[in-house]
Amino acid sequence: MQTRPKNRKQQILDLALELLQTHGFESFSYQDLSSKLGITKASIHHHFPKKADLGVALCEVIQDWHEREFTRARNLSGSAMDKLDAYVKGTLRYACGDKKICPLSSLQADIASLPEAMRPALKRMDDHELNFIAELLEQGRDNGELQFVGAARSQAILFVLTCKGALQYSRVHGSEVFDAAITQMKTVLLGESA
């Protein structure tokens, strides 16, 4: 039995997500999508009349992925650190591949040139990710597993910045940079000496 190919809209979104992660939102066009998919630009405009519409749809795809990964991590049995590890591994899976970066980081880098319609969706995704990490950090502190000073939200910002910054640096310096940064962050959160 032959499997049915993905619908056209999904094909456009999949390719746009890949281009977002490898080139940035502002660096690809409907012509790029049309050429790579072998379809007309009119077909893309049928599904996404303006590039801002495509951008908002990409934000929804990323948000859905976040929700699936966050739910999976929340449902894990184990410690808060186990759940944070699941987040880190999920981030790596989403950003892995030749010269790819986290799609949310890619959008953040383009913030000055993003269409206004995309900015609220980007902020919602940022808040969604930070709130999830803060929730796990707070759980870990409440059960005595994690030790950090200050608000969980502030520590979540440091955690996310460490992960995403390490992903960026690993593109140039290799995966050991990412591993070292995450190991150091865990050491700090667990209150251990380096």
MDTraj code that builds the backbone (N, CA, C; nanometers):
import mdtraj as md
import numpy as np

residues = "MET GLN THR ARG PRO LYS ASN ARG LYS GLN GLN ILE LEU ASP LEU ALA LEU GLU LEU LEU GLN THR HIS GLY PHE GLU SER PHE SER TYR GLN ASP LEU SER SER LYS LEU GLY ILE THR LYS ALA SER ILE HIS HIS HIS PHE PRO LYS LYS ALA ASP LEU GLY VAL ALA LEU CYS GLU VAL ILE GLN ASP TRP HIS GLU ARG GLU PHE THR ARG ALA ARG ASN LEU SER GLY SER ALA MET ASP LYS LEU ASP ALA TYR VAL LYS GLY THR LEU ARG TYR ALA CYS GLY ASP LYS LYS ILE CYS PRO LEU SER SER LEU GLN ALA ASP ILE ALA SER LEU PRO GLU ALA MET ARG PRO ALA LEU LYS ARG MET ASP ASP HIS GLU LEU ASN PHE ILE ALA GLU LEU LEU GLU GLN GLY ARG ASP ASN GLY GLU LEU GLN PHE VAL GLY ALA ALA ARG SER GLN ALA ILE LEU PHE VAL LEU THR CYS LYS GLY ALA LEU GLN TYR SER ARG VAL HIS GLY SER GLU VAL PHE ASP ALA ALA ILE THR GLN MET LYS THR VAL LEU LEU GLY GLU SER ALA".split()
xyz = np.array([
    [0.0838, -0.1182, 0.0000],
    [0.0000, 0.0000, 0.0000],
    [0.0882, 0.1243, 0.0000],
    [0.0610, 0.2152, -0.0890],
    [0.1402, 0.3370, -0.1006],
    [0.0930, 0.4390, 0.0021],
    [0.1905, 0.5018, 0.0699],
    [0.1519, 0.6038, 0.1678],
    [0.1249, 0.7344, 0.0951],
    [0.0290, 0.8052, 0.1459],
    [-0.0103, 0.9324, 0.0858],
    [0.0918, 1.0402, 0.1226],
    [0.1376, 1.1172, 0.0250],
    [0.2346, 1.2221, 0.0579],
    [0.1697, 1.3295, 0.1454],
    [0.2555, 1.4031, 0.2151],
    [0.2059, 1.5129, 0.2985],
    [0.1300, 1.6123, 0.2121],
    [0.0345, 1.6778, 0.2727],
    [-0.0373, 1.7796, 0.1960],
    [0.0541, 1.8976, 0.1656],
    [0.0193, 1.9727, 0.0665],
    [0.1029, 2.0820, 0.0163],
    [0.1344, 2.1834, 0.1264],
    [0.0356, 2.2202, 0.2041],
    [0.0573, 2.3183, 0.3108],
    [0.1636, 2.2684, 0.4085],
    [0.1565, 2.1407, 0.4442],
    [0.2549, 2.0836, 0.5364],
    [0.3939, 2.0789, 0.4729],
    [0.4000, 2.0493, 0.3441],
    [0.5288, 2.0490, 0.2745],
    [0.5925, 2.1884, 0.2774],
    [0.5110, 2.2899, 0.2571],
    [0.5602, 2.4282, 0.2603],
    [0.6131, 2.4610, 0.3998],
    [0.5353, 2.4253, 0.5016],
    [0.5770, 2.4530, 0.6395],
    [0.7053, 2.3789, 0.6754],
    [0.7158, 2.2524, 0.6358],
    [0.8361, 2.1742, 0.6668],
    [0.9604, 2.2370, 0.6045],
    [0.9508, 2.2758, 0.4769],
    [1.0643, 2.3366, 0.4097],
    [1.0936, 2.4750, 0.4684],
    [0.9906, 2.5520, 0.4966],
    [1.0109, 2.6847, 0.5557],
    [1.0796, 2.6733, 0.6918],
    [1.0438, 2.5728, 0.7708],
    [1.1078, 2.5522, 0.9001],
    [1.2558, 2.5187, 0.8818],
    [1.2853, 2.4331, 0.7856],
    [1.4254, 2.3997, 0.7579],
    [1.5033, 2.5240, 0.7140],
    [1.4458, 2.6038, 0.6261],
    [1.5131, 2.7255, 0.5807],
    [1.5273, 2.8271, 0.6938],
    [1.4275, 2.8343, 0.7810],
    [1.4363, 2.9211, 0.8981],
    [1.5568, 2.8819, 0.9821],
    [1.5762, 2.7515, 1.0027],
    [1.6836, 2.7031, 1.0878],
    [1.8215, 2.7114, 1.0219],
    [1.8264, 2.7171, 0.8911],
    [1.9564, 2.7195, 0.8230],
    [1.9913, 2.8563, 0.7644],
    [1.8896, 2.9373, 0.7329],
    [1.9158, 3.0658, 0.6681],
    [1.8596, 3.1864, 0.7438],
    [1.7583, 3.1655, 0.8257],
    [1.6897, 3.2758, 0.8920],
    [1.5641, 3.3134, 0.8145],
    [1.4682, 3.3723, 0.8829],
    [1.3382, 3.4026, 0.8230],
    [1.3493, 3.5014, 0.7076],
    [1.4306, 3.6024, 0.7250],
    [1.4409, 3.7062, 0.6223],
    [1.5254, 3.6643, 0.5027],
    [1.5958, 3.5522, 0.5150],
    [1.6889, 3.5118, 0.4086],
    [1.6334, 3.4084, 0.3123],
    [1.5064, 3.3761, 0.3234],
    [1.4468, 3.2896, 0.2217],
    [1.3199, 3.3545, 0.1692],
    [1.2856, 3.3182, 0.0464],
    [1.1720, 3.3808, -0.0207],
    [1.0734, 3.2738, -0.0683],
    [0.9603, 3.3200, -0.1135],
    [0.8634, 3.2285, -0.1740],
    [0.9237, 3.1648, -0.3000],
    [1.0119, 3.2369, -0.3677],
    [1.0801, 3.1794, -0.4844],
    [1.1667, 3.0608, -0.4416],
    [1.2356, 3.0731, -0.3288],
    [1.3170, 2.9618, -0.2775],
    [1.2291, 2.8409, -0.2485],
    [1.1165, 2.8648, -0.1826],
    [1.0241, 2.7560, -0.1505],
    [0.9707, 2.6913, -0.2786],
    [0.9293, 2.7742, -0.3719],
    [0.8720, 2.7256, -0.4963],
    [0.9726, 2.6425, -0.5747],
    [1.0961, 2.6894, -0.5839],
    [1.1999, 2.6163, -0.6576],
    [1.2303, 2.4811, -0.5944],
    [1.2448, 2.4800, -0.4622],
    [1.2802, 2.3556, -0.3932],
    [1.1657, 2.2549, -0.3922],
    [1.0417, 2.3029, -0.3886],
    [0.9264, 2.2126, -0.3864],
    [0.8754, 2.1792, -0.5264],
    [0.9211, 2.2533, -0.6260],
    [0.8739, 2.2291, -0.7620],
    [0.7283, 2.2674, -0.7816],
    [0.6890, 2.3764, -0.7159],
    [0.5518, 2.4267, -0.7281],
    [0.5578, 2.5747, -0.7644],
    [0.4440, 2.6313, -0.7969],
    [0.4409, 2.7737, -0.8303],
    [0.4336, 2.8577, -0.7027],
    [0.4773, 2.9817, -0.7144],
    [0.4638, 3.0737, -0.6015],
    [0.3160, 3.0955, -0.5698],
    [0.2314, 3.0897, -0.6723],
    [0.0872, 3.1065, -0.6506],
    [0.0338, 2.9996, -0.5564],
    [0.0880, 2.8789, -0.5654],
    [0.0456, 2.7709, -0.4762],
    [0.0812, 2.8044, -0.3315],
    [0.1963, 2.8647, -0.3121],
    [0.2367, 2.9051, -0.1765],
    [0.1473, 3.0182, -0.1279],
    [0.1228, 3.1154, -0.2151],
    [0.0356, 3.2278, -0.1780],
    [-0.1069, 3.1811, -0.1484],
    [-0.1489, 3.0730, -0.2098],
    [-0.2823, 3.0177, -0.1817],
    [-0.2939, 2.9795, -0.0337],
    [-0.1873, 2.9198, 0.0193],
    [-0.1884, 2.8757, 0.1593],
    [-0.1466, 2.9860, 0.2556],
    [-0.0544, 3.0705, 0.2114],
    [0.0004, 3.1764, 0.2959],
    [0.0089, 3.3035, 0.2118],
    [-0.0987, 3.3843, 0.2097],
    [-0.1028, 3.5017, 0.1220],
    [0.0180, 3.5950, 0.1367],
    [0.0647, 3.6148, 0.2602],
    [0.1811, 3.7006, 0.2837],
    [0.2837, 3.6209, 0.3634],
    [0.4072, 3.6631, 0.3549],
    [0.5115, 3.5925, 0.4293],
    [0.4855, 3.6001, 0.5795],
    [0.4226, 3.7074, 0.6254],
    [0.3864, 3.7169, 0.7671],
    [0.2923, 3.6035, 0.8062],
    [0.2013, 3.5654, 0.7151],
    [0.1105, 3.4531, 0.7427],
    [0.1893, 3.3234, 0.7585],
    [0.2879, 3.3052, 0.6726],
    [0.3749, 3.1882, 0.6841],
    [0.4514, 3.1936, 0.8161],
    [0.4999, 3.3106, 0.8531],
    [0.5735, 3.3259, 0.9784],
    [0.4897, 3.2926, 1.1004],
    [0.3655, 3.3383, 1.1019],
    [0.2763, 3.3070, 1.2140],
    [0.2500, 3.1559, 1.2184],
    [0.2326, 3.0945, 1.1023],
    [0.2121, 2.9492, 1.0969],
    [0.3359, 2.8751, 1.1477],
    [0.4555, 2.9248, 1.1148],
    [0.5784, 2.8641, 1.1664],
    [0.5841, 2.8759, 1.3190],
    [0.5436, 2.9890, 1.3715],
    [0.5384, 3.0067, 1.5171],
    [0.4444, 2.9047, 1.5803],
    [0.3321, 2.8788, 1.5157],
    [0.2371, 2.7791, 1.5673],
    [0.2970, 2.6388, 1.5640],
    [0.3723, 2.6068, 1.4582],
    [0.4382, 2.4762, 1.4482],
    [0.5387, 2.4602, 1.5626],
    [0.6169, 2.5633, 1.5862],
    [0.7174, 2.5585, 1.6935],
    [0.6487, 2.5474, 1.8291],
    [0.5420, 2.6242, 1.8483],
    [0.4671, 2.6201, 1.9748],
    [0.4096, 2.4800, 1.9986],
    [0.3556, 2.4190, 1.8949],
    [0.3024, 2.2828, 1.9078],
    [0.4125, 2.1851, 1.9463],
    [0.5297, 2.1991, 1.8827],
    [0.6419, 2.1128, 1.9171],
    [0.6806, 2.1338, 2.0635],
    [0.6900, 2.2590, 2.1054],
    [0.7207, 2.2878, 2.2460],
    [0.6224, 2.2164, 2.3372],
    [0.4949, 2.2312, 2.3084],
    [0.3935, 2.1734, 2.3968],
    [0.4079, 2.0214, 2.4060],
    [0.4331, 1.9562, 2.2940],
    [0.4529, 1.8100, 2.2964],
    [0.5753, 1.7729, 2.3803],
    [0.6869, 1.8436, 2.3574],
    [0.8091, 1.8129, 2.4322],
    [0.7943, 1.8463, 2.5808],
    [0.7301, 1.9574, 2.6115],
    [0.7138, 1.9962, 2.7511],
    [0.6230, 1.8971, 2.8235],
    [0.5174, 1.8539, 2.7584],
    [0.4272, 1.7555, 2.8188],
    [0.5015, 1.6248, 2.8424],
    [0.5804, 1.5837, 2.7439],
    [0.6584, 1.4609, 2.7576],
    [0.7536, 1.4720, 2.8763],
    [0.8227, 1.5841, 2.8892],
    [0.9168, 1.6035, 3.0002],
    [0.8438, 1.6076, 3.1343],
    [0.7310, 1.6776, 3.1402],
    [0.6544, 1.6850, 3.2654],
    [0.6091, 1.5466, 3.3117],
    [0.5753, 1.4610, 3.2167],
    [0.5214, 1.3290, 3.2494],
    [0.6283, 1.2254, 3.2821],
    [0.7536, 1.2611, 3.2670],
    [0.8616, 1.1681, 3.3026],
    [0.8619, 1.1465, 3.4524],
    [0.8862, 1.0235, 3.4922],
    [0.9107, 1.0041, 3.6345],
    [1.0569, 1.0404, 3.6555],
    [1.0880, 1.0848, 3.7714],
    [1.2267, 1.1221, 3.7978],
    [1.2371, 1.2623, 3.8510],
    [1.3587, 1.3066, 3.8592],
    [1.3893, 1.4339, 3.9220],
    [1.3655, 1.5514, 3.8269],
    [1.3712, 1.6685, 3.8845],
    [1.3619, 1.7903, 3.8027],
    [1.4782, 1.7953, 3.7044],
    [1.5958, 1.7497, 3.7465],
    [1.7115, 1.7494, 3.6569],
    [1.6894, 1.6517, 3.5414],
    [1.6245, 1.5389, 3.5679],
    [1.5908, 1.4448, 3.4597],
    [1.4996, 1.5129, 3.3578],
    [1.4059, 1.5912, 3.4066],
    [1.3127, 1.6610, 3.3184],
    [1.3832, 1.7731, 3.2409],
    [1.4762, 1.8423, 3.3066],
    [1.5550, 1.9433, 3.2367],
    [1.6426, 1.8777, 3.1295],
    [1.6966, 1.7604, 3.1617],
    [1.7747, 1.6858, 3.0617],
    [1.6888, 1.6495, 2.9412],
    [1.5644, 1.6121, 2.9656],
    [1.4731, 1.5799, 2.8548],
    [1.4509, 1.7029, 2.7676],
    [1.4379, 1.8198, 2.8299],
    [1.4251, 1.9452, 2.7545],
    [1.5484, 1.9686, 2.6680],
    [1.6667, 1.9515, 2.7279],
    [1.7918, 1.9749, 2.6546],
    [1.8030, 1.8781, 2.5372],
    [1.7727, 1.7514, 2.5600],
    [1.7804, 1.6525, 2.4517],
    [1.6786, 1.6832, 2.3423],
    [1.5605, 1.7283, 2.3810],
    [1.4594, 1.7669, 2.2829],
    [1.5048, 1.8850, 2.1997],
    [1.5676, 1.9819, 2.2655],
    [1.6208, 2.0982, 2.1951],
    [1.7270, 2.0557, 2.0947],
    [1.8123, 1.9643, 2.1362],
    [1.9171, 1.9154, 2.0461],
    [1.8569, 1.8436, 1.9256],
    [1.7541, 1.7629, 1.9489],
    [1.6888, 1.6924, 1.8372],
    [1.6293, 1.7919, 1.7384],
    [1.5695, 1.8970, 1.7898],
    [1.5029, 1.9941, 1.7032],
    [1.6033, 2.0800, 1.6274],
    [1.7175, 2.1033, 1.6882],
    [1.8163, 2.1907, 1.6261],
    [1.9306, 2.1127, 1.5624],
    [1.9204, 1.9801, 1.5618],
    [2.0325, 1.9040, 1.5079],
    [2.0308, 1.9065, 1.3559],
    [2.1439, 1.8749, 1.3014],
    [2.1547, 1.8732, 1.1564],
    [2.2587, 1.9714, 1.1104],
    [2.2907, 1.9621, 0.9856],
    [2.3970, 2.0440, 0.9295],
    [2.3611, 2.1921, 0.9351],
    [2.4345, 2.2646, 1.0178],
    [2.4239, 2.4097, 1.0280],
    [2.2864, 2.4598, 1.0688],
    [2.2122, 2.3797, 1.1446],
    [2.0814, 2.4238, 1.1929],
    [2.0946, 2.4876, 1.3300],
    [2.0026, 2.5784, 1.3574],
    [1.9940, 2.6359, 1.4910],
    [1.8503, 2.6221, 1.5388],
    [1.8309, 2.6489, 1.6652],
    [1.6969, 2.6466, 1.7233],
    [1.6094, 2.7435, 1.6450],
    [1.4915, 2.7005, 1.5988],
    [1.4079, 2.7904, 1.5196],
    [1.3639, 2.9148, 1.5970],
    [1.3424, 2.8995, 1.7262],
    [1.3054, 3.0151, 1.8074],
    [1.4213, 3.1147, 1.8135],
    [1.5436, 3.0643, 1.8274],
    [1.6617, 3.1520, 1.8275],
    [1.6769, 3.2223, 1.6936],
    [1.6471, 3.1517, 1.5865],
    [1.6557, 3.2121, 1.4540],
    [1.5587, 3.3299, 1.4416],
    [1.4357, 3.3099, 1.4891],
    [1.3368, 3.4187, 1.4849],
    [1.3794, 3.5349, 1.5748],
    [1.4342, 3.5027, 1.6915],
    [1.4794, 3.6080, 1.7821],
    [1.5891, 3.6916, 1.7174],
    [1.6775, 3.6265, 1.6422],
    [1.7858, 3.6992, 1.5754],
    [1.7324, 3.7951, 1.4693],
    [1.6173, 3.7620, 1.4103],
    [1.5569, 3.8445, 1.3047],
    [1.4521, 3.9429, 1.3577],
    [1.4404, 3.9589, 1.4883],
    [1.3296, 4.0348, 1.5477],
    [1.3137, 4.1741, 1.4875],
    [1.4212, 4.2423, 1.4577],
    [1.4106, 4.3789, 1.4070],
    [1.3438, 4.3858, 1.2704],
    [1.3516, 4.2783, 1.1942],
    [1.2942, 4.2809, 1.0598],
    [1.1704, 4.1916, 1.0448],
    [1.1275, 4.1278, 1.1516],
    [1.0091, 4.0418, 1.1422],
    [0.8836, 4.1260, 1.1225],
    [0.7880, 4.0728, 1.0469],
    [0.6594, 4.1423, 1.0348],
    [0.5936, 4.1589, 1.1724],
    [0.5282, 4.2697, 1.1909],
    [0.4638, 4.2997, 1.3193],
    [0.3691, 4.1883, 1.3639],
    [0.3020, 4.1234, 1.2706],
    [0.2068, 4.0169, 1.3024],
    [0.2731, 3.8980, 1.3712],
    [0.4036, 3.8797, 1.3519],
    [0.4741, 3.7664, 1.4108],
    [0.5231, 3.7930, 1.5524],
    [0.5405, 3.9167, 1.5882],
    [0.6038, 3.9497, 1.7165],
    [0.5263, 3.9003, 1.8388],
    [0.3936, 3.9127, 1.8423],
    [0.3221, 3.8571, 1.9584],
    [0.3371, 3.7048, 1.9688],
    [0.3382, 3.6362, 1.8557],
    [0.3545, 3.4902, 1.8573],
    [0.4931, 3.4531, 1.9089],
    [0.5937, 3.5297, 1.8701],
    [0.7300, 3.5041, 1.9167],
    [0.7396, 3.5261, 2.0673],
    [0.6797, 3.6322, 2.1166],
    [0.6818, 3.6581, 2.2615],
    [0.6098, 3.5468, 2.3376],
    [0.4964, 3.4994, 2.2847],
    [0.4240, 3.3884, 2.3492],
    [0.5129, 3.2641, 2.3574],
    [0.5858, 3.2348, 2.2506],
    [0.6747, 3.1181, 2.2517],
    [0.7865, 3.1351, 2.3537],
    [0.8456, 3.2540, 2.3579],
    [0.9503, 3.2809, 2.4573],
    [0.8962, 3.2584, 2.5984],
    [0.7815, 3.3182, 2.6270],
    [0.7217, 3.3046, 2.7602],
    [0.6873, 3.1591, 2.7909],
    [0.6349, 3.0882, 2.6932],
    [0.5968, 2.9477, 2.7101],
    [0.7193, 2.8649, 2.7499],
    [0.8289, 2.8853, 2.6796],
    [0.9518, 2.8104, 2.7091],
    [1.0063, 2.8486, 2.8465],
    [1.0153, 2.9775, 2.8752],
    [1.0697, 3.0221, 3.0031],
    [0.9818, 2.9778, 3.1203],
    [0.8505, 2.9826, 3.1030],
    [0.7606, 2.9397, 3.2108],
    [0.7766, 2.7907, 3.2399],
    [0.7954, 2.7108, 3.1347],
    [0.8156, 2.5673, 3.1524],
    [0.9441, 2.5408, 3.2309],
    [1.0527, 2.6044, 3.1915],
    [1.1806, 2.5839, 3.2607],
    [1.1699, 2.6329, 3.4051],
    [1.1077, 2.7484, 3.4265],
    [1.0905, 2.8010, 3.5622],
    [1.0096, 2.7045, 3.6484],
    [0.9075, 2.6444, 3.5898],
    [0.8256, 2.5452, 3.6619],
    [0.9122, 2.4284, 3.7100],
    [0.9963, 2.3757, 3.6213],
    [1.0831, 2.2639, 3.6593],
    [1.1857, 2.3054, 3.7644],
    [1.2419, 2.4244, 3.7473],
    [1.3398, 2.4726, 3.8445],
    [1.2768, 2.4908, 3.9822],
    [1.1572, 2.5472, 3.9847],
    [1.0869, 2.5677, 4.1118],
    [1.0560, 2.4341, 4.1790],
    [1.0129, 2.3355, 4.1012],
    [0.9879, 2.2013, 4.1563],
    [1.1153, 2.1437, 4.2176],
    [1.2261, 2.1587, 4.1439],
    [1.3532, 2.1072, 4.1939],
    [1.3994, 2.1764, 4.3211],
    [1.3768, 2.3056, 4.3282],
    [1.4156, 2.3783, 4.4497],
    [1.3236, 2.3393, 4.5647],
    [1.1936, 2.3272, 4.5382],
    [1.0978, 2.2911, 4.6424],
    [1.1265, 2.1538, 4.7020],
    [1.1736, 2.0596, 4.6181],
    [1.2001, 1.9259, 4.6724],
    [1.3451, 1.9102, 4.7209],
    [1.4221, 2.0207, 4.7203],
    [1.5577, 2.0199, 4.7747],
    [1.6641, 1.9684, 4.6790],
    [1.6270, 1.9371, 4.5586],
    [1.7223, 1.8840, 4.4609],
    [1.8114, 1.9936, 4.4026],
    [1.7516, 2.1082, 4.3716],
    [1.8248, 2.2173, 4.3071],
    [1.8454, 2.3316, 4.4057],
    [1.9569, 2.4015, 4.3878],
    [1.9888, 2.5151, 4.4737],
    [2.0281, 2.6326, 4.3861],
    [1.9482, 2.7349, 4.3916],
    [1.9826, 2.8589, 4.3216],
    [1.9183, 2.9742, 4.3960],
    [1.9748, 3.0906, 4.3792],
    [1.9273, 3.2102, 4.4485],
    [1.8404, 3.2892, 4.3519],
    [1.7340, 3.3491, 4.4049],
    [1.6517, 3.4374, 4.3233],
    [1.5314, 3.3671, 4.2644],
    [1.4647, 3.4389, 4.1785],
    [1.3413, 3.3894, 4.1175],
    [1.3702, 3.2781, 4.0175],
    [1.2814, 3.1807, 4.0143],
    [1.2956, 3.0692, 3.9201],
    [1.2929, 3.1201, 3.7761],
    [1.2141, 3.2224, 3.7496],
    [1.2060, 3.2778, 3.6132],
    [1.3424, 3.3344, 3.5697],
    [1.4113, 3.4037, 3.6606],
    [1.5437, 3.4573, 3.6284],
    [1.6431, 3.3447, 3.6020],
    [1.6364, 3.2399, 3.6822],
    [1.7250, 3.1253, 3.6610],
    [1.6892, 3.0537, 3.5308],
    [1.5606, 3.0512, 3.4972],
    [1.5180, 2.9896, 3.3701],
    [1.5782, 3.0647, 3.2520],
    [1.5821, 3.1965, 3.2619],
    [1.6427, 3.2762, 3.1543],
    [1.7896, 3.2372, 3.1386],
    [1.8616, 3.2264, 3.2497],
    [2.0031, 3.1857, 3.2420],
    [2.0179, 3.0453, 3.1829],
    [1.9298, 2.9562, 3.2211],
    [1.9361, 2.8186, 3.1712],
    [1.9136, 2.8145, 3.0198],
    [1.8100, 2.8825, 2.9745],
    [1.7788, 2.8833, 2.8309],
    [1.8906, 2.9528, 2.7530],
    [1.9407, 3.0639, 2.8048],
    [2.0511, 3.1335, 2.7369],
    [2.1753, 3.0446, 2.7287],
    [2.2018, 2.9704, 2.8332],
    [2.3158, 2.8779, 2.8313],
    [2.2975, 2.7724, 2.7228],
    [2.1792, 2.7110, 2.7178],
    [2.1526, 2.6070, 2.6176],
    [2.1650, 2.6616, 2.4757],
    [2.0989, 2.7713, 2.4510],
    [2.0950, 2.8242, 2.3146],
    [2.2274, 2.8872, 2.2734],
    [2.2928, 2.9535, 2.3673],
    [2.4246, 3.0082, 2.3371],
    [2.5249, 2.8969, 2.3097],
    [2.5175, 2.7906, 2.3888],
    [2.6081, 2.6771, 2.3685],
    [2.5811, 2.6096, 2.2343],
    [2.4540, 2.6034, 2.1935],
    [2.4220, 2.5480, 2.0613],
    [2.4880, 2.6314, 1.9517],
    [2.4806, 2.7623, 1.9652],
    [2.5416, 2.8508, 1.8656],
    [2.6934, 2.8321, 1.8618],
    [2.7561, 2.8325, 1.9778],
    [2.9008, 2.8172, 1.9832],
    [2.9448, 2.6804, 1.9325],
    [2.8630, 2.5789, 1.9551],
    [2.9006, 2.4437, 1.9097],
    [2.9027, 2.4338, 1.7572],
    [2.8326, 2.5229, 1.6903],
    [2.8357, 2.5232, 1.5431],
    [2.9759, 2.5562, 1.4925],
    [3.0502, 2.6331, 1.5696],
    [3.1853, 2.6725, 1.5308],
    [3.2901, 2.5834, 1.5984],
    [3.2681, 2.5545, 1.7274],
    [3.3715, 2.4907, 1.8081],
    [3.3483, 2.3421, 1.8349],
    [3.2376, 2.2877, 1.7904],
    [3.2106, 2.1460, 1.8120],
    [3.1217, 2.1197, 1.9327],
    [3.0679, 2.0000, 1.9382],
    [2.9685, 1.9643, 2.0393],
    [3.0235, 1.9643, 2.1808],
    [3.1559, 1.9532, 2.1958],
    [3.2106, 1.9527, 2.3313],
    [3.1838, 2.0846, 2.4036],
    [3.1700, 2.1945, 2.3295],
    [3.1365, 2.3241, 2.3908],
    [2.9974, 2.3159, 2.4535],
    [2.9039, 2.2575, 2.3801],
    [2.7680, 2.2420, 2.4332],
    [2.7706, 2.1544, 2.5583],
    [2.8373, 2.0407, 2.5497],
    [2.8426, 1.9474, 2.6627],
    [2.9031, 2.0138, 2.7863],
    [3.0107, 2.0893, 2.7681],
    [3.0765, 2.1564, 2.8807],
    [2.9858, 2.2614, 2.9441],
    [2.9159, 2.3376, 2.8621],
    [2.8270, 2.4420, 2.9149],
    [2.7116, 2.3809, 2.9944],
    [2.6535, 2.2750, 2.9424],
    [2.5413, 2.2101, 3.0122],
    [2.5894, 2.1454, 3.1413],
    [2.7045, 2.0823, 3.1384],
    [2.7605, 2.0225, 3.2599],
    [2.7834, 2.1297, 3.3663],
    [2.8372, 2.2443, 3.3248],
    [2.8605, 2.3536, 3.4201],
    [2.7288, 2.4066, 3.4762],
    [2.6277, 2.4216, 3.3919],
    [2.4976, 2.4701, 3.4380],
    [2.4385, 2.3726, 3.5412],
    [2.4490, 2.2433, 3.5157],
    [2.3978, 2.1435, 3.6100],
    [2.4717, 2.1527, 3.7432],
    [2.6029, 2.1717, 3.7367],
    [2.6833, 2.1839, 3.8572],
    [2.6345, 2.3019, 3.9410],
    [2.6083, 2.4116, 3.8763],
    [2.5585, 2.5319, 3.9457],
    [2.4209, 2.5049, 4.0061],
    [2.3308, 2.4461, 3.9297],
    [2.1946, 2.4219, 3.9791],
    [2.1912, 2.3210, 4.0935],
    [2.2807, 2.2250, 4.0907],
    [2.2841, 2.1240, 4.1964],
    [2.3601, 2.1721, 4.3203],
    [2.4225, 2.2908, 4.3112],
    [2.4938, 2.3476, 4.4236],
    [2.6246, 2.2769, 4.4515],
    [2.6807, 2.2145, 4.3481],
    [2.8071, 2.1434, 4.3648],
    [2.9221, 2.2372, 4.3310],
    [3.0415, 2.2042, 4.3827],
    [3.1572, 2.2846, 4.3437],
    [3.2136, 2.2326, 4.2122],
    [3.2649, 2.3268, 4.1359],
    [3.3170, 2.2910, 4.0027],
    [3.4455, 2.2128, 4.0127],
])
top = md.Topology()
chain = top.add_chain()
for i, resn in enumerate(residues, 1):
    res = top.add_residue(resn, chain, resSeq=i)
    for name in ("N", "CA", "C"):
        top.add_atom(name, md.element.get_by_symbol(name[0]), res)
traj = md.Trajectory(xyz[None], top)
